[in-house]
């Protein structure tokens, strides 16, 4: 009797443990996608997916605005086990990002941003010594006093854009694009873009179009929320190919302009551009060449 009883008890115990582990696993799986109680409200979730099944794939700003009207200026979305907090409204954004900057200055890991910029983009990288150095360099061109110095350039470019409107009103969008890019190029590098078709202007808009795709939450897979996607080879992962192409075009543009500025300074042909100031003060600012290129990119 006891000979058969012992194995039966072992089997029964094993079966009990198996059922317990299975129930625990099912419970854990069903909790994936569920909104935690401490999070802001948001659209109803479903198990595992969370809100992934209703996440907009086109024109996300429209759907985000609709949800903001329903759930308030701060709401949450669950993407699998990950969480996205959406801030909608200038007052709310100012309160969190400005007045509470001591606790909100850091950034979460952003896979596509790292792939393209090597984690040197001031708007995307985490709070660190590198971030502080980049911010210090960018701050010199964004002060009220610096803005006053930019007014002559803006007035000159505004004069041309008004002339362009008169000469070719149908090309309104490209005129505005040329104007904004030429103002930035003149301030940063001391080099204008007199036509929309200027190589630097075309290079900027081409690289910016790719960069916008990298940044769009609906244009690339959520690698940050599904980290296993990073192990897929680049030949099979189109988003990695997009990141590589974007990085190549950005570096060709900004480091090409940086090279041109350095050569001009060697010839003694300075034009008092912001880039020249950064190059002369790079040691004091704690910037290497890669970081300088990143400052140009973000500005």
Secondary structure, 3 states (H helix, E strand, C coil): CHHHHHHHHHHHHHHHHHHHHHHHHHHHHHHCCCCCCCCCCCCCCECCCECHHHCCCCCHHHHHHHHHHHHCCEEEEEECCEEEEEECCHHHHHHHHHHCHHHHCCCCCCHHHHHHHCCCCCCCCCCCHHHHHHHHHHHHHHCHHHHHHHHHHHHHHHHHHHHHHHHCHHHHHHHHHHHHHHHHHHHHHCCCCCCCCCHHHHHHHHHHHHHHHHHCCCCCCCCCCCHHHHHCCCCCCHHHHHHHHHHHHHHHHHHHHHHHHHHHHHCCCCCCCHHHHHHHCHHHHCCCHHHHHHHHHHC
